Amino acid sequence: MITKIHSGVIYFSPTLTRDLRGCSATVWGKINLPIVFKEQYISFSHEGVLRGLHMQPRQGKLVRVLSGEVQDVIVDIKTGTFLDRVMNPLDSVWIPPGFAHGFLALKTSLLEYFYTTPYEEDKVHTFAWNSPKFTIPWILQEGEVPILSDKDAQGTYMERI
């Protein structure tokens, strides 16, 4: 199933075909995305880890959950509006340039990323996961603080770039 949400963001949930051997799925492919991927990454996150909110201004990315479950969040930096969705194995999302992305691992999770431009550390913007400008309702228990990298813990509260 393909769901277009906001300004070019597209979520993909595969339809599984099952038989005695197991199952197969077309993860995405019935949509014409004029993109070429330059790099591919994988991240492994324990339950409770929050990664993001990150963006490179000219970089688009396709993100796929390979295992686990995450609360995926995409922020439109121009408006400060956000989308969030719980994603399960094989769910994918296309994130066009101009959006910040992050996720909270609700279970131990493995994610795959395809980038349209090479990763450049000096071009990455990290926004605070708990910025009052975004008011993201992270799926956390009262008073719970997610596990963050030093970089993510120091994210900026900027509204826009």
Long-range contacts (C-beta under 8 A, 24 or more apart in sequence): 2-28, 2-30, 2-31, 5-83, 6-76, 6-81, 6-83, 7-76, 7-96, 7-98, 7-99, 8-94, 8-96, 9-74, 9-83, 9-93, 9-94, 9-95, 9-96, 9-99, 10-93, 10-94, 11-85, 11-87, 11-91, 11-92, 11-93, 12-91, 12-92, 12-93, 12-94, 13-90, 13-91, 14-90, 14-91, 25-90, 27-64, 27-90, 27-92, 28-62, 28-92, 33-94, 35-60, 35-62, 35-94, 35-116, 36-116, 37-62, 37-114, 37-115, 37-116, 38-115, 38-116, 38-117, 38-118, 39-114, 39-115, 39-117, 39-118, 39-119, 40-112, 40-113, 40-114, 40-115, 41-112, 41-113, 41-115, 41-119, 42-66, 42-110, 42-111, 42-112, 42-113, 43-110, 43-111, 43-113, 44-108, 44-109, 44-110, 45-70, 45-103, 45-105, 45-108, 45-109, 45-110, 45-111, 46-105, 46-108, 46-147, 47-105, 47-106, 47-107, 47-108, 47-109, 48-104, 48-105, 48-144, 48-146, 48-147, 49-104, 49-105, 49-146, 49-147, 49-148, 50-102, 50-103, 50-104, 50-105, 50-129, 50-138, 50-146, 50-147, 50-148, 50-152, 51-102, 51-103, 51-149, 51-152, 52-100, 52-101, 52-102, 52-103, 52-126, 52-127, 52-129, 52-152, 53-100, 53-101, 53-102, 53-126, 53-127, 53-128, 53-129, 53-134, 53-155, 54-100, 54-101, 54-102, 54-124, 54-125, 54-126, 54-127, 55-98, 55-99, 55-100, 55-101, 55-124, 55-125, 55-127, 56-97, 56-117, 56-119, 56-120, 56-123, 56-124, 56-125, 57-97, 57-98, 57-123, 57-125, 57-161, 58-97, 58-117, 59-97, 59-115, 59-116, 59-117, 60-94, 60-95, 60-96, 60-97, 60-115, 60-116, 60-117, 61-94, 61-95, 61-101, 61-113, 61-114, 61-115, 61-116, 62-92, 62-93, 62-94, 62-95, 62-113, 62-114, 63-92, 63-93, 63-95, 63-101, 63-103, 63-111, 63-112, 63-113, 63-114, 64-90, 64-91, 64-92, 64-111, 64-112, 64-113, 65-89, 65-90, 65-91, 65-92, 65-109, 65-110, 65-111, 66-90, 66-109, 66-110, 66-111, 66-112, 67-108, 67-109, 67-110, 68-105, 68-106, 68-107, 68-108, 68-109, 68-110, 69-105, 69-106, 69-107, 69-109, 70-103, 70-104, 70-105, 70-106, 70-109, 70-111, 71-103, 71-104, 71-106, 71-138, 71-139, 72-101, 72-102, 72-103, 73-101, 73-102, 73-103, 73-104, 73-136, 73-138, 74-99, 74-100, 74-101, 75-99, 75-100, 75-101, 75-102, 75-127, 75-134, 75-136, 77-127, 77-159, 77-160, 77-161, 78-160, 80-133, 80-134, 80-159, 80-160, 82-134, 82-136, 84-136, 84-137, 86-139, 100-125, 100-127, 102-129, 104-138, 104-139, 104-140, 104-146, 106-139, 125-156, 125-158, 125-161, 126-151, 126-152, 126-154, 126-155, 126-156, 127-155, 127-156, 127-157, 127-158, 128-155, 128-156, 128-157, 129-155, 131-155, 131-157, 132-157, 133-157, 133-159
